[in-house]
Amino acid sequence: MRTSKGTTRRAVGTAAAGTVLAALALAAPAHAAAGQEAAGQAAGHQATARAAGGTAGTLTGTGCTPSIRVLASLPGPGEDPRPWMATTEVRGIGPLGLSVGRSQNRPVYWTGTAVHAVPLPSGYTTGVVEAVNRWGLMVGSVSGPGLAPLAFRYFPGAPAVGILPGGTHATDVNDWGRAVGYRRTAGGMTGLEWSGGSLRRELPLPPHMTRLEGVSGINNAGRIVGDGFGLVGDEGYDAGLLWAADPATPPTELPDVHPGDTYSKYEPRDIDESGRIAGTYGFTHTLISNGAHWLPPYAAVTHAPGLGDRTQSTFEDISPTTNVSVGTASDSTIVGPWPPETAPPYQATYWKGSGPLLGLPRLAATPTAHAGAFTVTDHDQVGGFAVDAADVMHPVIWTCASKQATLPAGGS
């Protein structure tokens, strides 16, 4: 039943959304001018830390209220509760209550908890916003039946997305408007970097690399991470990759590299302002995976612990300055037929850079109340998805996440 209280809440939400969009619109021109000054990047890093409300290495969520904030979804059928079929989640958290991701398998952004659809190009029906910078600039990709995917950039409230030339997927954007992603064709994958709406460069591969597997993150210094497959003689291997901001600097492979080990896979997902890299190590032969951490000068890789007795875990993001990584834990031990209804539910995870891997709370205690995390901020907010007791998946944000992260009870 529609009540006056509900109408009032909508009106307040609409006013708040207008305030957010107006503030972002005022900030954007100044950012666009500043972004042309590469020499000012160091000042930009300091500004980022100040905007986050603290300095590097300090959690800034100490004054918040711990909660799981459930965001609105687009109209449509209830989101599928199975994480391997997910069509909704928060994938990035920006300024002034702005967050981004997808709902009903369509690209969206949220102002507070209110959802807004990103306008789709003609013929395109699905997509996702992968990331947002501190000025509200978003990047992502769209797809449609019989159409090649397109990488895009978008600013909240604009009437249309801007297509990023030459790309099929955009995966991250920094505060200077530099975006990264790739072009996937029948011949393989090519890594790309854009500056504003123009293609800046194609990302080269190191000498032993034969194919690119992914491009996933960029920091404010312009350093880019991804992964690829290489050959030494006839022995294949997988490795994380790091590109410098200077196109003249050759890309480097991240350790740990073992030619002939085709079962080990390294997937860097993001790089913070200090150059710390978070991602996932997977041993595909046994379906075991763990969060992985590379620290400058990248002499070795650290394998984070698992969550209790879960056999699989990922790192999807690292905070800009506070060295917090987040991801999802699950279990490859399946008792019964596929899909794995008898396995423990997925759980969002939180790691402080050392010590045990911690779990973030789920919306319900039922066996199918899955949860997962994709993004974390210096404000101690974590974004992802969570399934409620009625088996409906929601986009969510854990506020004051460090105060909610705990060791799993009973080792599970």
N, C-alpha and C positions, 0 to 999 in steps of 0.2 A: 504493500500500500504506500502510495506517495504521500509524504507528510510535509508540512511546512518546514520542519527541521531539515528534511532532506533537501528541499528547495534552497534553504539558506546555505547549506553546506556547499551546494553546487555554485551558488553565487559567489561565495567566498573563494572557492577554488578557481573560478574564472578570473576573479580580480587578481588573485595571487599569480596566476599564469601570465596575465598581462603585465604585471610588475616585473616578473622574471624576464620576459621577452624584451621589454623596454630597456631594462638594465643591460642585457646582453647586446642589444642593438647599439646602445651608446658606446659600449666598450669596443666593439668590433673595429671601427675605423682606426682608433688609436693603435690597436694591435696590428692591423694590416700594415701601417706605416713602420711601426717598430720592428716588425718581422723581417723587413728588408735589410736591417742592419745586423749582419752576421757578427760584427765585432761586439755587439751588445749582448751576446748569449750569456755571458757570466752574470751580468746584471739580471737577466731573465731568470736564471736559476735562483738567485737570491730573492727575487720577487715571488717566485713560486713558493719558496719556503715560508716567506712572510704571509702570503695569502693562505697558506695551510694552517697558520696560527701557531707555528713553532719552528724549531730548528731541526736539522738533520739528526735522526736517531731518537727523536722524542715523539711518543704517541700524543696526539692532540685530542683524544676523545675522552679525557678525564672528567669533563663536566657534563657529559651527555647522559641520557637515560637509556639503559639497555632495552632493546625491543626488536621484534621482527616486524618491520613495516611492510605491509602487503599493499602492492600497487594495483591500480585498476587495469583491466584487460579490455581489448577491443571487443565489440559485440561479435557473437559467433558461437560455435559449439564450445563446450567446456574443453579447456586445454587437456591434452592427453597426459595422464599422470606418470607415464613411463619415461624415465629420463633419456633412454636411447631413442625415443620418438618425440622428444621435447620440441615445442614450437613457441616457447616463451621463456624469457629470462632477462635479467638486467646484466648488461655486458660492459657498461661504463658509467661512471658517476662524475658529473661535472659541477659547475658552480651554481650557487643560488637555488639549490633544490632540484637541479636538472639532472636527469639520468636517462640512459639510452639502452636500447636492446631490441627485442621483438615481442610481438603478441599476435596470436593467431597466425604465426609464421609470416608476419609482415613487419617491416621496419617501423619502429615507434620511438618516441621519447616521452618522458614524464616530467611534469612540473609539479613537485610535491608527489602526490599519489595519482593525480589526474593524467590520463593517457591521451596522446596525440599521435595520429597516424602521419608518417612521412609520405608526401605525395609520390605515387608511383608513376614512372613513365608509361606511356600508352602501351598496352599489351603485357606489361609486367604485373605479376600477381603476388609474388613473395619476396622476402628479403630480410635483412638484418642490419641494424646499426651496430658496428663493432666497437667504436670508441668515440670519445668526445674530449676536447681539450678544455683548458680553463676559460676560454672565451665562448664556449658553446658550439664550436665548430665540430660537426660530426662526420664520420666516414663509415662506409659500409658497402653492401652490394645488393643487387636486385636480380631476380630471375623470372622467367615466364615461359609458358609452353612454346616450344619451337624457337625460342630466342636465346642468344648468347647472353650469359650473365654480364652485368655492367658494374664497375666500381663507381661510387658516387661520393660527393661531399654535400653537406647540407647544413644550413643555419636555421635554427628554430623560427617558424613562422613564414619562411620563404614559400612562394607559390610552387616551386619545382626544385628538384635536386639538380646539382651540377655534375655532369658526367666527367669522370677523370679519364683523360685520353689514354687509350691503349691498354686499359686494365679491365680485368673481369672481377677482381676482388680487392677491396681496400681493407686493411686489417688494423691500422693504428694511425694516430695523428699526434704530433707534439704541439707545444704551445706556440710555436713559430709558424704553424700552418703547414709543416712538412708532413706528408702522408706517405705510407708505404703499403705495399700489397703485391699483387702479381697478375700476370696474364696467363691463363691456362688455355692451351690449344691442344689439338690432336698430337702435335709434335712435342709437347711437354709444357713446362712452366718456366716463365721468365720473371724474375724479381724486378719491381719497379719502385721508384721514389718520385713523388710529385712535390712541387713547390707551388703553393696556391692551387690554381686549377691547371697548371702546366706540368708536363712530364719533365722531370729534372734529369733522370738517368735510368738506364737499365743496370741492374746489379750484376756484376761479373761473378763467376765462380772461381774458387782456388784451383790450382793446376790439376789436382787429382780428382776433382769433382766432375761427375758425368751428368748429374741431373739435380735440379733444385727440388726440394720437397716442401718448402714453405717459407714465407716471410711473415713475421708475426709482431714485431715491436720496434719502436723508435723512441729514444729519449730526447730531452731538450738540447743535448749536445750534438744531436744528429747521428748518433750511433745506432745501428740497425742490427737486429738479430733474426735468424731463421735457421734452416737446416737443409742438408743435402745428402746425396749418396755419392760415394767415390769408389775408385778402383786403384789399387796398387798392384801392378801386374794383372793377374786374374783374380785377385782377392778383393771382394767388396766390403764396404763398411759404411756406417752412417755417422754423421757428425753434426754438431751444432756449428753455426756460422756467425761471424761478426764482421760487419762492414763499418769502416770509419766514415765520419762525416765528409772527409775530403775524397772526392771520387778518384784522385790519383793514388790513394793508398790501397794496396791490394787487400782483399778480404782474408780473414784468418779462420782456421778451424779451431773449435774449442775442444779441449781434452774432455773425455777420455776416448782415444781413437785406437781401435784394434782391427787392422786389416784381416779379413777372413771371418770376422765375427759379424755375420749377417743377421743375427737374432737381436742384437742390441740396437735400440733406436733412441736417439736424443732429440728432443723437441724443445728448444728454448722458446719461451712464450713472451717474455717482456724483459726490459732492461731499465734499471732505475737511474737516477741522476748521478749516482756514484759509479755506475758501470756494473753493479751487481745484476746478475741475470738469473731468472727463475724459469724453470720449465719442467719437463718430465723425462725420466729415463724408463724405458720399457724393455723387458726381455720377452720377446714375442713367443719364444718356444714354450714358455711355461705360463704366459699371460700374467706375469708379475710386473708391477710398475711402482715407481716411487717418485716423489718430487725431487728435482735436481737443482743445484745451486752452484753457479760459477762466480768466483770473486776475482777481481783484478789482482795480479797480472795473469790470471787464467792458467795457472800451473796445474790445476787439478779440478775435478768436479766433486761436490759433496752430495751424497745421497741422503735425503731426509728420511727419518723413520716413517713407518706406516702408522695408521690409526688403529690401535688395538690389534685385533687379529684379522683386519681387512687385508687382502692380498694385493689390492690395487689402490694407487693414489696418484693424483696429478697436482702440478702447480700451473695455474692459468694466468696469474698476475702477481706482480710485486709492487708494493707501494712506492711512491716517488722517492721518499727519503727515510722512511722508518724501518726498512728491512723486514717488512711483513709480507709473507707469501700466502696465497689462498688457492684452493682448488677443491677437488672432490675425491672422496674415498669410496671404494666399492669392493666387491669380492668376486673373484673368478671361480670360487668353489661353488658349483651349482649342484643342488640335490634335486633332481627331477628334470622335466623337459624344458626346452627353451620356449618362451623367454623365462629368465631366472626368477620366477616368483618366490622361490624358497630361499634365495640368497638374502643376506641382510640388506636393509635399505641403503641407498646412497646417502652420504652425509657430507655436508660442506665442511671444509677443513681450514685451519688457521695455524700458521707457523711463524714464530718470532725470530727466525734466523738461526736458532739453536734450541736445544732441548727437545721435548716430545712434540709430536704433531697433535694438535688439539681439534676437537669437533665443535662445530657451532650447532645450536639447538635446532630441532625440526619443528614444524608446525603441529605435529601430532605424534603420538607414540605407536601408531599402527604400523604393521609390517611394510606397507606400501607408501608410507609418508616420506618419500625421497626428498633430498635437498642437495644442492650443489652451488659452488661459488665460482665467479668468473672475474671479479674485479675488487680492488681494495684501494682505499684512499689514505692519505696522511691524517685524515680526520677520524680514522678508525671505523669507517663504514665499509661494509662488504656487500656486494650485490650478486644476485644469482636467482635461484628458483627454489621453491618449496611446495610440497604437496600437502593438502590439508586432510582432515579425517574423512571428508566426503570424497576423497580421491580426485581432487581437482588441483592442477598445478597452477601456481601463482608466481609472478615476478615479485621478488622481495629484496629488501635492504636490511641487513643486520646493523643496527646503530650501536655504538659503543661496543664493538665486537669483542675487544680484548676482555671485557668483563663477562662475556657470555661463553667464551671458548673454554672448554674443559676436557679433561681426559675421559675417554669413554668408560661407562660403567660396566663392570663385569668383563672387561677385555674385549668388548664387541663394539 
